[in-house]
């Protein structure tokens, strides 16, 4: 059975965690260091981050394994430790989850390879599938309850990732794409196209995470929710827009801003809700309280995403073929 669906049926919605990277940098990770290595070097720090999100009200936490495919780990000379690092990531989240006295889940995070799939790039679909299978085996071995493919932009990579993950594990799979401009991914995929293409995959949930801003993510998940039928829909938006404060990068979305977004998408039919880049346990705590009706919905200004025009749609179909290597 899909454990995510069981949680939604029991509660009416599910609260996800917030950003991992934001918390890692606060814990001492420096730019350029591979976060996945911390699963082995500093497991207690990773477990503390998961504990903080559970304490804030998260029902699901994502493992510290976003860049865990061999293609991302190769940048740090760690390509031969995929399964080890992924298993450690899941085990750290499992330790924190098993301490919680309510039903919670561990989702094995798998981000994009950072490569373009043939014919747009040099990575074959088969090699991509093998890379995702390798990571899925590690996450399953470490105790993940489901696999969470996130921040994807290309449907060819989605297909390869799902095929690879399913070949290595029978865990339920969630897929979220990153919608960057007027409700489309950087590869031009709309929410409607994502729903149509993913319909045969028998996924536990689909939706959006990350993105350029809350309005674009909100527009995408609202579109997805209107077409997804019985499939669960996920919204994991960034905490606003990143801004430089001197030499430090901060996101301008307060806990109130993210919680107001959470309320709006819940009203639109989204039932799996959390935060992505820039969000903290404080953001998730406010989301949890608002969705539970414990505090009023924050009265914050909401700026809707601009509607796509025919020109926008045509331009996105013909362009946007750039390489994405960061989360």
Backbone as a ProteinNet text record, in pm:
[ID]
protein_1_A
[PRIMARY]
XXXXXXXXXXXXXXXXXXXXXXXXXXXXXXXXXXXXXXXXXXXXXXXXXXXXXXXXXXXXXXXXXXXXXXXXXXXXXXXXXXXXXXXXXXXXXXXXXXXXXXXXXXXXXXXXXXXXXXXXXXXXXXXXXXXXXXXXXXXXXXXXXXXXXXXXXXXXXXXXXXXXXXXXXXXXXXXXXXXXXXXXXXXXXXXXXXXXXXXXXXXXXXXXXXXXXXXXXXXXXXXXXXXXXXXXXXXXXXXXXXXXXXXXXXXXXXXXXXXXXXXXXXXXXXXXXXXXXXXXXXXXXXXXXXXXXXXXXXXXXXXXXXXXXXXXXXXXXXXXXXXXXXX
[TERTIARY]
83.8	0	87.4	38.3	107.5	100.1	211	204	174.2	210.5	179.7	29.4	-34.8	-180.2	-249.9	-197.2	-256.2	-249.7	-137.9	-125	-223.4	-236	-330.3	-473.3	-507.6	-643	-672	-570.6	-589.6	-598.5	-524.3	-511.6	-579.4	-596.1	-652.8	-548.7	-427	-313	-187.1	-71.8	56.4	149.3	221.4	319.8	458.8	525.2	661.9	761.5	888.1	990.5	1023.8	1126.8	1173.3	1308.1	1387.2	1515.4	1614.8	1693.4	1806.1	1930.3	1957.3	2078.3	2087.7	1975.9	1974	2020.5	1973.8	2009.3	2152.7	2199	2337.5	2436.7	2409.7	2499.7	2498.9	2382.3	2374.9	2453.5	2466.6	2538.7	2688.2	2732.9	2875.8	2922.5	2833.9	2874.8	2923.1	3031.8	3083.7	3056.5	3047.1	3017.7	3122.4	3073.5	3163	3181.4	3147.7	3156.6	3035.5	3053.9	2940.6	2855.4	2729.7	2644.7	2631.8	2633	2613	2722.2	2842.9	2951.4	2924.6	2848.2	2815	2733.5	2665	2588.9	2678.5	2804.8	2903.2	2987.1	3028.1	3120.1	3051.3	2929.9	2858.1	2712.7	2691.6	2553.5	2465	2524.2	2442.2	2388.9	2463.1	2414	2296.1	2303.7	2194.3	2071	2091.4	1978.8	1911.6	1990.8	1934.4	1846.3	1888.3	1805.8	1672	1674.6	1549.4	1463.6	1525.8	1450.4	1382.1	1452.7	1396.6	1272.9	1276.9	1159.4	1043.4	1071.8	964.3	903.2	986.9	936.9	851.7	883.9	807.6	672	654.6	526.4	532.8	651.6	663	616	541.5	501	596.1	667.9	762	889.1	1004.8	1131.4	1202.8	1274.7	1352.2	1497.7	1558.6	1695.7	1796.6	1913.5	2023	2098.7	2032.3	2090.5	2054.4	2018.7	1972.8	2073.5	2201.3	2305.2	2372.2	2297.6	2357.2	2375	2344.2	2374.4	2524.7	2572.8	2716.8	2763.1	2674.6	2716.8	2738.4	2658.4	2680	2796.1	2803.8	2910.5	3047.9	3050.7	3178.1	3249.6	3173.4	3234.1	3321.6	3301.4	3376.4	3458.2	3469.5	3544.8	3477.4	3345.3	3272.5	3181.4	3202.7	3111.6	3105.2	3204.3	3203.6	3139.9	3083.5	3023.7	2874	2811	2669.8	2583	2588.9	2500.3	2532.5	2659.4	2699.5	2644	2661.9	2618.4	2466.4	2399.8	2253.4	2195.5	2253.6	2206.9	2225.9	2338.4	2363.2	2263.8	2230.2	2133	1997.8	1952.8	1824.2	1830	1942.1	1955.1	1949.3	2010.4	2005.4	1862.4	1787.5	1647.8	1565.7	1599.1	1526.5	1545.4	1667.3	1693.1	1599.4	1590.2	1504.4	1357.6	1317.5	1176.5	1132.4	1218.4	1181.8	1169.9	1214.1	1199.5	1065.2	991.5	867.4	750.7	662.6	552.3	424.6	438.6	325.8	375.9	286	326	394.8	519.7	595.8	669	713.8	777	912.1	997.5	1127.8	1122.6	1148.5	1147.9	1290.9	1330.7	1465.7	1478.8	1545.8	1559.3	1657.4	1613.5	1699.3	1679.9	1784.5	1779.4	1828	1828.6	1871.9	2019.5	2056.1	2195.7	2283.1	2222.6	2299.7	2345.7	2304	2340.7	2214.8	2232.5	2121.9	2115	1991	1968.8	1976.4	2036.4	2041.6	1899.8	1875	1971.8	2017.8	1968	2008	2147	2189.5	2320.2	2384.3	2486.2	2564	2522.3	2437	2396.6	2282.4	2300.1	2192.6	2086.3	1964.6	1855.1	1884.3	1949.5	1981	2082.2	2185.3	2283.9	2222.4	2131.5	2062.2	1979.3	1906.9	1825.8	1912.9	2028.4	2119.5	2168.7	2192.9	2238.4	2131	2007.1	1899.5	1872.7	1888.9	1871.4	1974.2	2097	2205	2172.5	2124.8	2091.8	1969.8	1870.5	1749.9	1782.3	1875.4	1913.6	1969.4	2053	2108.9	2003.1	1914	1809.8	1717.1	1680.4	1595.5	1667	1794.4	1871	1882.3	1885.9	1898.9	1770.4	1657.4	1532.2	1432.4	1444.8	1347	1211.6	1104.4	968.2	918.5	975.3	940.6	1055.9	1054.7	1158.3	1102	1181.1	1132	1223.9	1180.2	1253.7	1212.9	1309.6	1272.1	1358.3	1301.8	1369.4	1407.3	1325.3	1350.2	1286.4	1339.4	1285.8	1258.1	1311.8	1303.7	1225.5	1122.5	1041.4	1119.4	1221.2	1304.6	1380.4	1427.1	1496.6	1398.3	1277.3	1175	1150.8	1133	1105.2	1220.1	1344.2	1460.7	1472.4	1445.8	1456.2	1354	1230.8	1126.1	1157.6	1198.4	1231.3	1347.3	1450.1	1563.6	1528.7	1456.8	1419.5	1331.4	1241	1149.3	1219.6	1327.5	1401.2	1479.3	1504.3	1589	1511.6	1386.9	1311.7	1162.8	1085.5	940.2	878.2	961.5	909.3	824.9	719.6	640.9	729.8	693.6	774.8	693.5	754.8	698.6	788	727.3	804.4	757.5	851.6	819.7	916.4	862.4	942.5	953.8	1053.2	1077.2	1023.6	925.7	861.5	918.7	992.2	1074	1014.4	942.5	895.8	754.5	664.2	522.6	467.8	489.1	429.7	491.6	615.5	683.3	822	871.2	1007.6	1102.4	1232.2	1327.7	1335.2	1281.7	1277.1	1141.1	1059.2	932.9	814.9	823.8	716.9	614.2	489.2	382.3	330.9	253.1	191.8	101.6	25.6	-64.8	12.3	123.1	204.2	264.8	306.2	362.1	258.4	137.3	31.5	5.4	-4.1	-33.6	76.1	202.2	312.6	334.1	307.3	333	215.8	102.9	-15.8	8.3	83.3	102.9	202.2	269.7	378.7	333.8	206.6	154.3	234.5	242.4	320.5	239.1	309	243	194.3	265.9	228.5	310.2	259.6	333.3	315.2	400.3	383.2	503	528	632.9	713	841.2	924.8	1022.6	1084.5	1184.7	1124.3	1182.4	1128.8	1184	1147.1	1196.7	1129.4	1004.1	928.2	802.2	736.7	614.4	502.4	477.5	366.9	378.3	498.7	512.5	487.5	540.1	515	366.9	304.7	162.8	77.5	111.7	36.8	49.8	170.6	193	116.3	122.6	55.9	-95.3	-144.1	-288.1	-334	-255	-286	-281	-178.2	-163.5	-280.8	-317.5	-425.6	-558.3	-577.5	-700.9	-709.8	-598.4	-594.4	-551	-501.5	-436.4	-532.2	-659.5	-754.7	-727.8	-710.7	-689.9	-543.9	-453.6	-311.5	-285.6	-211.3	-177.8	-92	-108.7	-33.5	52.1	176.5	277.3	309.7	321.2	378.6	488.3	609.9	724.9	798.9	740.3	790.3	906.8	989.7	1095.1	1035	1112.5	1069	1093.6	1017.8	1032.3	1146.2	1211	1316.2	1448.6	1558.7	1687.9	1737.3	1793.4	1849.4	1983.2	2078.5	2209.1	2204.1	2242.7	2260.3	2409.4	2480.2	2625.4	2680.4	2747.7	2802.7	2715.1	2598.7	2512	2383.9	2337.4	2216.9	2099.9	1994.8	1875.1	1753.2	1652	1525.8	1427.1	1350.5	1266.6	1129.1	1100.3	969.8	969.1	890.1	879.1	794.7	793.6	702.9	557.6	516.3	378.8	352.2	448.6	432.6	416.9	502.9	495	367.7	325.7	204.7	80	77.3	-35.7	-41.8	74.3	80	26.9	68.8	24.6	-127.2	-185.9	-331.7	-398.1	-344.9	-405.8	-399.4	-284.1	-275	-356.7	-368.9	-456.7	-600.2	-642.6	-776.9	-793.9	-683.8	-687.8	-680.6	-667.4	-666.9	-533.3	-430.9	-299	-299.5	-250.3	-257.6	-122.2	-13	120.6	202.9	230.5	276.3	394.7	497.5	613.2	687.2	819.3	899.8	1028.4	1086	1212.1	1316.9	1398.3	1513.3	1475.7	1557.2	1537.1	1440	1365.7	1268.4	1336	1285.6	1344.7	1238.1	1275.1	1173.1	1070.3	1109.3	1012.5	906.9	948.9	852.5	756.4	812.3	729	635	681.1	594.8	473.1	492.9	381.1	288.1	345.7	263.4	176.2	236	162.7	50.4	77.1	-25.6	-140.6	-107.7	-213.2	-299.5	-237	-314.3	-399.6	-351.9	-429	-537.8	-539.9	-638.5	-607.3	-482.6	-444.6	-419.9	-384.6	-365.4	-433.1	-471.9	-536.6	-441.8	-499	-418.9	-355	-225.5	-158.4	-212.3	-229.4	-278.4	-158.9	-114.9	0.7	-39.9	29.9	0.6	37.4	-51.9	-26.5	-18.5	92.6	110.9	97.5	-2.6	-24.9	75.8	105	194.8	126.9	203.8	144.6	90.6	-18.2	-75.2	12.2	19.8	95.9	20.5	91.3	33.7	71.6	12.1	48.2	194.9	248.3	389.7	476.5	436.9	511.9	520.5	406	401.7	487.7	477.5	556	705.5	743.3	885	939.7	860.8	909.2	923.9	835.5	848.4	974.3	1014.1	1128.2	1258.8	1256	1379	1396.2	1477	1495.8	1585.5	1666.6	1749.4	1883.2	1882.9	2009.6	2033.7	2157.8	2195	2179.6	2120.3	2103.6	2189.9	2275.5	2366.5	2355.1	2269.6	2256.4	2112.6	2095.5	1961.5	1903.1
-120.2	0	125.3	230	357.2	420.8	423	477.1	626.1	697.1	840.2	860.9	780.2	790.4	754.9	655	617.3	732.4	804	919.2	1029.1	1055.9	1159.7	1120.8	994.8	950.6	962.2	938.8	945.7	1089	1179	1315.1	1420.4	1391.4	1487.1	1559.1	1559.9	1621.7	1573	1601.1	1562.5	1682.7	1704.6	1812.1	1754.3	1810.1	1770.1	1853.1	1824.3	1905	2026.2	2100.1	2214.8	2185	2287.7	2272.6	2191.6	2110.8	2044.6	2132.8	2186.9	2266.6	2385.1	2455	2570	2530.1	2415.7	2368.2	2316.8	2257	2209.2	2324.9	2430.9	2546.5	2607.4	2609.3	2660.4	2572.2	2443.6	2349.4	2344.4	2419.5	2427	2379.9	2330.4	2290.8	2413.9	2400	2512.1	2490	2598.6	2592.9	2508.4	2416.2	2328.2	2192.5	2178.7	2049.3	1963.9	1833.2	1746.7	1716.6	1757.5	1730	1581.2	1499.1	1355.4	1292.3	1345.7	1288.8	1307.9	1409.9	1432.4	1317.3	1240.4	1126.5	1026.2	1022.1	932.9	1006.3	1128.4	1202.1	1262.4	1314.9	1381.8	1334	1205.3	1154.5	1220.4	1256.5	1317.1	1453.6	1526.5	1656.2	1637.1	1537.4	1509.5	1463.7	1377.5	1329.7	1443.6	1538.9	1654.4	1738	1756.1	1830.8	1760.3	1629.6	1555.6	1566.6	1556.7	1568.4	1705	1809.4	1943.5	1957.1	1894.1	1900.8	1818	1702.1	1624.9	1703.4	1767.4	1846.2	1963.5	2015.3	2127.5	2084.3	1953.8	1904.5	1827.8	1802.1	1726.9	1583.3	1535.3	1394.6	1312.6	1381.4	1316.8	1400.7	1334.9	1405.1	1342.5	1426.8	1381	1363.2	1257.9	1225.1	1323.6	1326.7	1412.5	1340.8	1328.5	1251.5	1310.3	1438.8	1502.3	1486.5	1508.3	1496.7	1361.9	1256.3	1125.8	1033.6	1078.5	992.5	996.6	896.9	891.4	1011.4	1070.6	1184.3	1309	1328	1441.7	1414.8	1292.4	1259	1256.2	1234.6	1234	1367.8	1475.4	1607.5	1613.7	1520.5	1518.8	1390.3	1314.5	1190.3	1081.2	1088.2	993.3	901.2	891.5	817.3	667.8	615.8	473.3	445.8	549.3	532	564.5	553.2	589.8	513.8	382.3	303.8	325.4	334.9	357	488.2	596.7	727.8	738.4	677.6	681.3	599.6	484.5	403.1	476.6	544.8	621.1	735.9	800.4	909.8	860	747.9	692.6	645.7	586.3	537.5	651.9	765.4	880.6	930	938.7	981	877.1	748.9	640.7	647.7	681	695.4	799.7	916.2	1023.2	985.2	920.4	883.4	782.3	688.5	584.6	638	760.1	821.1	892.4	910.5	987.5	896.8	944.4	862.5	879.3	903.5	907.4	852	829.4	773.7	878.9	854.8	944.7	859.4	925.7	853.2	913.1	827.7	868.8	855.9	967.2	969.3	982.5	891.8	893.6	992.9	1103.9	1211.8	1174.5	1194.3	1174.5	1293	1372	1486.5	1452.6	1549.4	1524.6	1490.3	1427.7	1390.2	1510.4	1619.8	1734.3	1720.3	1612.1	1587.2	1592.3	1620.9	1616.7	1479.4	1431.1	1300.3	1311	1209.6	1199.5	1213.6	1292.4	1351.9	1493.4	1547	1682.7	1685.4	1573.8	1566	1430.7	1401.2	1279.9	1162.2	1185.6	1077.8	998.1	867.8	784.3	762	736.6	710.1	585	486.9	363.6	388.6	466.9	497.5	580.4	671.9	749.8	657.9	563.8	470.3	387.4	344	266.5	348	476.9	563.8	579.8	598	610.9	478	367.4	236.5	215.4	255.3	241.4	318.2	442	520.6	463.7	418.9	362.5	241.7	158.5	42.2	84.7	187.9	234.9	291.1	371.2	432.6	326.7	227.5	120	41.1	13.7	-61.9	13.3	146.7	226.8	248.5	208.1	216.2	319.4	367.8	462.7	395.1	471.7	421.4	443.8	543	573.2	647.2	653.8	722.8	853	959.5	1094.4	1158.9	1155.3	1215.9	1361.4	1453.8	1594.2	1687.4	1807.1	1915.8	1874.5	1789.7	1748.9	1849.2	1856.9	1952.7	1890.1	1769.6	1704.4	1573.9	1556.7	1436.1	1310.9	1325.7	1210.3	1162	1255.4	1215.9	1158.8	1212.5	1156.2	1009.7	983.5	846.8	753.6	798.6	717	693.9	798.3	788.2	691	702.2	612.1	468	447.8	313.5	254.8	336.4	287.6	256.6	348.1	327.2	204.5	185.8	71.8	-60.7	-56.8	-180.4	-226.6	-134	-164.6	-180	-134.9	-134.1	-134.5	-188.5	-184.5	-74.2	19.1	130	223.1	283.9	382.7	499.2	563	670.4	798.4	909.3	1043.3	1118.1	1198.8	1280.9	1425.2	1516.5	1659.5	1728.1	1819.1	1895.2	2039.2	2109.3	2247.9	2339.8	2424	2513.6	2653.5	2697.4	2817	2943	2929.4	3047	3024.4	3114.9	3111.2	2968.6	2896.3	2764.5	2653.4	2670.5	2564.3	2539.7	2417.3	2387.4	2452.1	2449.5	2511.8	2437	2314.7	2239.7	2254.1	2345.6	2377.8	2291.6	2213.1	2120.9	2192.8	2187.5	2246.2	2143.9	2190.2	2098.7	1998.5	2045.3	1956.3	1848.5	1886.3	1788.4	1686.8	1732.8	1640.8	1537.5	1582.1	1489.8	1386.5	1432.8	1342.7	1238.6	1282.7	1190.4	1093.7	1138.6	1053.4	962.2	982.3	903.2	752.5	699.5	552.8	501	587.8	542.9	487.6	501.3	452	509.1	642	709.2	730.3	739.6	768	912.4	1003.7	1145.3	1215.3	1327.4	1412	1556.2	1645.9	1785.4	1870.3	1971	2069.1	2098	2127.8	2176.9	2279.2	2354.4	2453.2	2560.7	2587.2	2688.9	2827.3	2920.7	3057.9	3134.6	3103.8	3180.5	3104.4	3150.7	3086.1	3094.8	3211.2	3217.9	3116.1	3096.7	3000.1	2857.8	2824.1	2690.7	2672.8	2774.4	2765.9	2749.3	2821.1	2807.5	2666.5	2610.8	2477.1	2372.1	2376.5	2271.6	2286.1	2408.8	2427.1	2363.7	2382.2	2318.7	2166.9	2116.3	1971.8	1914.9	1983.1	1934.5	1926.5	2015.2	2014.2	1900	1831.4	1727.1	1591	1585.9	1464.4	1354.6	1385	1283.3	1234	1102.8	1042.9	1045.5	1088.3	1091.3	1207.2	1182.5	1287.6	1393.8	1520	1630.8	1695.2	1726.6	1779	1924.1	2007.7	2141.5	2158.2	2184.5	2205.6	2329.4	2445.1	2570.3	2626.2	2703.6	2777.5	2882.6	2924.8	3030.9	3166.8	3193.6	3321.3	3321.1	3436	3457.4	3483.9	3426.1	3449.8	3591.9	3649.5	3784.7	3784.4	3856.3	3868.1	3977	3941.3	4036.3	4038.5	4128.8	4127.8	4005.5	3917.9	3795.7	3673.8	3694.3	3582.4	3585.4	3466.6	3453.5	3420	3499	3476.4	3472.1	3397.1	3393.6	3487.7	3561.4	3668.1	3622.2	3493.3	3443.7	3407.3	3475.8	3448	3323.2	3270.6	3159.6	3192.5	3317.2	3355.6	3344.2	3385.8	3379.9	3235.3	3145.6	3006	2940.4	2976.2	2917.4	2963	3088.2	3136.9	3063.3	3040.9	2960.5	2819.6	2759.7	2624.1	2618.1	2718.1	2721.4	2732.3	2819.2	2837.2	2709.2	2641.6	2520.8	2407.1	2406.1	2304.6	2326.2	2451.2	2481.9	2440.6	2437.5	2400.6	2249.5	2172.6	2027.8	1960.5	2037.6	1980.4	1927	1805.6	1744.6	1709.2	1729.5	1698	1825.9	1890.8	2029.7	2050.6	2119.1	2152.1	2270.6	2274.4	2385.8	2334.7	2416.7	2380.4	2484.9	2530.4	2615.6	2734.1	2757	2870.9	2847.9	2738.6	2712.4	2640.4	2665.1	2616.8	2547.9	2488.5	2435.2	2539.2	2666	2770.7	2784.5	2776.1	2781.4	2662.5	2545	2425	2424	2475.8	2483.8	2571.4	2683.9	2771.2	2705	2637.3	2563.9	2461.9	2385.3	2282.1	2342	2453.6	2515.9	2572.6	2633.7	2690.5	2579.9	2474.5	2366.3	2293.8	2289.1	2225.3	2315.6	2441.5	2535.7	2586.6	2571.1	2615.1	2765.3	2824.9	2969.6	3019	3147.1	3199.7	3198.9	3195.7	3206.7	3344.8	3354.6	3485.6	3577.2	3702.5	3802.6	3864.8	3801.3	3850.4	3874	3965.4	3995.3	3876.5	3842.8	3732.6	3786.3	3757.9	3798.2	3673.5	3670.9	3555	3551.4	3432.4	3417.8	3472.2	3532.4	3581.4	3466.5	3491	3388.4	3368.1	3242	3214.5	3265.3	3324.4	3367.5	3268.8	3283.7	3196.2	3210.6	3333.9	3357.5	3287.6	3297.3	3227.8	3078.6	3018.4	2874.4	2833.9	2910.5	2878.8	2892.9	2999.1	3020.2	2909.3	2865.6	2762.4	2629	2601.4	2476	2473.8	2591.1	2595.9	2626.8	2664.7	2706.4	2638.9	2705.9	2656.9	2536.7	2507.5	2387.2	2417.2	2453.9	2480.9	2376.1	2360.5	2256.9	2307.2	2222.9	2257.5	2166.3	2225.9	2143.5	2170.5	2262.4	2291.6	2274.9	2250.5	2232.4	2363.2
0	0	0	-60.4	-62.5	76.8	152.4	289	291.3	186.2	179.8	168.6	85.2	71.5	201.8	271.5	399.3	499.4	500.6	589.7	552.9	423.9	379.1	414.7	394.5	426.5	575.8	658.1	802.7	853.9	790.5	841.9	755.1	628.5	534.6	451.7	498.9	431.1	501	441.1	498.8	495.3	604.6	611.5	585.1	485.9	454.1	534.6	518.7	583.4	497.4	538.3	462.3	399.8	382.5	313.2	396	327.3	390.3	380.1	260.6	240.9	335	354.7	445.2	584.6	630.1	764	769.3	661.4	658.5	666.3	592.4	599	738.7	802.5	939.2	1035.7	1000	1085.9	1056	953.6	927.9	791.7	708.3	573.6	497.6	424.3	347.4	198.9	125.3	-17.4	-89.8	-172.9	-246.8	-183.6	-54.3	11.6	-25.2	-45.5	-78.6	44.7	47	163.3	192.6	88	107.7	193.7	188.6	270	418.8	452.9	594.2	653.1	568.5	620	691.8	649.3	711.1	814.8	781.8	868.9	990.8	973.2	1082.8	1089.7	1111.1	1111.4	1217	1331.5	1437.7	1395.6	1313.7	1266.6	1171.9	1085.6	993.5	1071.8	1167.9	1248.9	1323.9	1371.5	1442.1	1350.6	1226.4	1130.6	1111.1	1092.9	1078.2	1204.4	1321.6	1446.3	1457	1416	1424	1334.4	1218.5	1130.1	1185.2	1238.8	1301.7	1417.9	1496.8	1609.7	1562.3	1444	1388.5	1334.1	1313.4	1264.1	1134.2	1081.4	956.7	975.9	878.4	874.6	787.4	698.7	607.1	602.6	611.3	590.2	471.6	397	282.8	325	277.5	316	256.8	317.3	270.9	158.6	44.1	-66.2	-201.9	-204.1	-327.4	-440.9	-413.1	-515.6	-514.8	-489.2	-464	-582.1	-705.4	-819.2	-847.5	-919.7	-948.2	-1028.7	-1107	-1189.2	-1105.1	-1002.2	-912.4	-816.5	-766.7	-672.1	-738.5	-869.7	-942.3	-929.7	-911.9	-895.8	-771.4	-678.2	-552.8	-537.8	-645.6	-639.3	-557.7	-544.8	-460.1	-541.2	-670.3	-757	-726.7	-657	-623	-486.6	-425.1	-291.8	-291.1	-406.9	-419.6	-319.9	-323.2	-236.6	-89.3	-56.7	82.7	136.3	60.2	107	109.5	11.5	9.5	124.2	151.1	263.6	395.8	410.3	533.1	546.9	435.7	439.4	489.3	435	477.6	622.8	662	799.1	899.9	865.3	955.9	974.9	865	876.2	951.2	931.1	998.4	1150.1	1192.9	1336.7	1396.3	1330.9	1382.2	1374.5	1265.9	1249	1353.9	1387.2	1482.5	1625.2	1647.3	1779.2	1796.3	1687.5	1689.3	1726.6	1814.5	1863.2	1781.5	1652.6	1559.4	1427.2	1336.3	1207.5	1122.5	1089	1002.7	899.1	792.5	683.2	647.6	592.1	539.8	387.9	319.6	173.7	123.6	36.3	-17.5	-131.1	-104.5	-202.9	-313.5	-439.2	-555.3	-649.6	-667.2	-755.8	-894.6	-984.6	-1122.8	-1131.7	-1241.7	-1262.8	-1294.4	-1341.6	-1387	-1530.9	-1596.4	-1736.1	-1822.6	-1950.8	-2044.4	-2109.5	-2124.7	-2185.4	-2337.5	-2397.7	-2543.5	-2602	-2709.2	-2801.6	-2764.1	-2653.2	-2615.7	-2552.8	-2497.3	-2433.2	-2458.6	-2381.6	-2405.1	-2317.8	-2218.4	-2128.9	-2191.3	-2203.5	-2258.8	-2152.2	-2197.4	-2104.5	-2022.6	-2083.5	-2011.8	-1900	-1928.4	-1825	-1712.4	-1747.5	-1644.7	-1555.4	-1617.7	-1539.9	-1445.8	-1492.6	-1408.3	-1289.3	-1312	-1203	-1096.3	-1138.5	-1040.3	-969.8	-1041.6	-978.5	-867.9	-896.1	-798.5	-670.9	-685.7	-566.9	-495.4	-572.1	-510.7	-424.2	-469.5	-388.6	-253.3	-254	-127.8	-35.2	-88.7	-6.3	52.7	-28	21.9	131.1	110.9	210	342.1	334.8	455.4	532.5	475.1	549.2	501.2	377.5	324.4	306	325.8	306.3	164.2	96.9	-41.4	-106	-237.4	-314	-367.5	-358	-387.4	-491.6	-616.4	-726.7	-735.4	-718.5	-706.8	-791	-814.5	-887	-1029.1	-1089.6	-1227.4	-1323	-1443.9	-1541.7	-1676.8	-1700.9	-1831	-1817.1	-1898.6	-1889.5	-1928.8	-2012.9	-2046.2	-1923.1	-1840.1	-1717.8	-1616.7	-1612.1	-1524.4	-1560.1	-1689.6	-1733.2	-1696.6	-1721.1	-1688.9	-1538.3	-1460.7	-1315.4	-1258.4	-1304.9	-1256.4	-1296.2	-1419.6	-1467.5	-1387.4	-1363.7	-1288.2	-1144.6	-1079.5	-939.4	-923.7	-1017.7	-1007.2	-1033.9	-1110.8	-1136.3	-1014.2	-921.3	-806.1	-676.2	-674.1	-548.6	-577.7	-484.9	-499.1	-413.4	-364.4	-285.1	-372.1	-314.3	-389.1	-432.4	-543.3	-600.4	-612.6	-571.5	-587.2	-685.9	-773.4	-867.1	-857.5	-835	-840.3	-935.8	-1015.9	-1111.3	-1063.5	-1115	-1076.7	-1186	-1150	-1246.2	-1228	-1329.3	-1316.2	-1378.7	-1487.4	-1560.3	-1611.4	-1573.3	-1612.6	-1615.5	-1509.5	-1493.2	-1573.9	-1622.2	-1696.8	-1638	-1659.6	-1620.1	-1719.9	-1690.2	-1781.7	-1914.6	-1918.6	-2044.1	-2111.6	-2061.3	-2126.7	-2089.8	-1982.2	-1944.2	-1856.5	-1893.4	-1812.7	-1712.6	-1617.1	-1522.1	-1591.3	-1689.7	-1762.8	-1837.6	-1899.2	-1971.5	-1876.3	-1759.1	-1660.3	-1617.4	-1590.4	-1549.3	-1658.8	-1782.5	-1894.6	-1913.5	-1911.3	-1935	-1818.5	-1696.6	-1580.6	-1545.4	-1608.5	-1575.1	-1579.3	-1675.8	-1679.8	-1576.3	-1502.3	-1416	-1280.7	-1248.1	-1120.3	-1002.9	-997.6	-894.7	-767.3	-655.1	-528.3	-521.4	-587.2	-589.6	-696.7	-744.9	-837.9	-794.1	-843.6	-806.3	-841.4	-756.5	-784.5	-659.5	-681.7	-572.5	-627.6	-539.3	-574.4	-664.7	-781.5	-871.8	-842.6	-927.6	-913.1	-800.8	-774.5	-675.5	-637.3	-532.8	-487.1	-590.6	-654.1	-750.1	-863.5	-920.2	-1028.2	-980.1	-863	-808.2	-779.1	-723.8	-690	-815.2	-920.7	-1045.8	-1101.4	-1093.2	-1146.4	-1067.7	-935	-857	-864.6	-879.4	-896.9	-1028.2	-1134	-1261.8	-1249.4	-1183.2	-1165.5	-1085.3	-976.8	-891.3	-966.1	-1062	-1138.4	-1237.4	-1262.4	-1364.5	-1312	-1189.5	-1139.4	-1096.7	-1083.2	-1041.5	-901.2	-886.7	-754.8	-710.2	-797.3	-761.4	-665.6	-559.4	-464.3	-530.9	-487.2	-545	-436.2	-473.7	-381.8	-414.8	-311.8	-327.3	-223.3	-271.6	-182.6	-233.9	-210.5	-268	-187.7	-256.7	-187.7	-96.3	2	93.6	27.8	-77.8	-146.7	-245.8	-259.2	-358.6	-287.4	-335.5	-270.2	-291	-185.4	-191.4	-119.4	-171.8	-107.1	-0.8	121.5	230.8	261.3	195.5	206.1	135.7	210.2	151.6	179.6	241.2	276.6	193.7	155	74.9	166	156.9	236.9	146.1	187.7	114.4	181.5	99.1	153.7	200	187.4	229.6	376.9	455.7	598.4	622.3	743.8	774.4	742.6	764.1	730.9	581.4	499.8	354.1	308	358	316.2	368.5	487.9	544.6	468.8	426.9	347.5	214.4	153.5	30.6	57.3	167.6	201	211.6	272.5	285.4	148.7	62.2	-69.9	-152.8	-152.1	-234.4	-174.1	-41.9	19.2	-26	-33.8	-82.2	-227.9	-302.4	-444.3	-466.1	-358.7	-370.6	-349.8	-316	-287.7	-145	-124.7	8.5	69.2	-5.8	44.6	33.2	147.8	144.9	239.7	189.2	271.9	214.6	235.1	186.2	124.3	37.5	-26.6	13.1	-79.6	-47.7	41.5	142.7	230.8	344.4	340.4	447.8	564	682.1	806.7	891.4	1004.5	1093.7	1137.3	1147.2	1181.1	1072.1	946.1	835.1	842.9	865.1	865.9	986.7	1099.3	1216.7	1188.5	1119.2	1086.7	985	885.1	789.3	861.6	952.4	1024.6	1108.1	1173.4	1258.2	1175.9	1063.2	978.1	918.5	867.1	807.7	911.1	1034.4	1141.9	1197.7	1156.2	1207.9	1346.7	1388.6	1523	1530	1418	1410.8	1283.7	1279.4	1158.6	1039.5	920.9	799.6	797.2	782.5	783.1	673.7	709.4	614.6	544.9	436.3	361.9	217.6	153.6	14.2	-73.6	-164.2	-256.5	-398.7	-464.3	-603.4	-689.5	-775.5	-860.6	-974.2	-1022.4	-1136.7	-1261.1	-1352.6	-1476.1	-1559.6	-1629.5	-1714.1	-1837.2	-1883.7	-2004.9	-2126.6	-2216.7	-2342.7	-2451.7	-2568.3	-2679.9	-2713.6	-2706.3	-2734	-2632	-2503.9	-2399.5	-2428.7	-2462	-2484.1	-2602.6	-2710.1	-2829	-2801.6	-2729.6	-2698.5	-2610.2	-2512.4	-2421.8	-2493.4	-2591.2	-2664.4	-2749.2	-2796.9	-2886.2	-2818.2	-2690.2	-2623	-2490.2	-2406.3	-2270	-2258.8	-2361.5	-2354.7	-2292	-2165.2	-2099.4	-1992.1	-1957.2	-1861.9	-1719.5	-1634.5	-1494.5	-1411.1	-1331.2	-1252.1	-1102.6	-1063.9	-922.2	-878.8	-749.7	-696.7	-650.8
[MASK]
+++++++++++++++++++++++++++++++++++++++++++++++++++++++++++++++++++++++++++++++++++++++++++++++++++++++++++++++++++++++++++++++++++++++++++++++++++++++++++++++++++++++++++++++++++++++++++++++++++++++++++++++++++++++++++++++++++++++++++++++++++++++++++++++++++++++++++++++++++++++++++++++++++++++++++++++++++++++++++++++++++++++

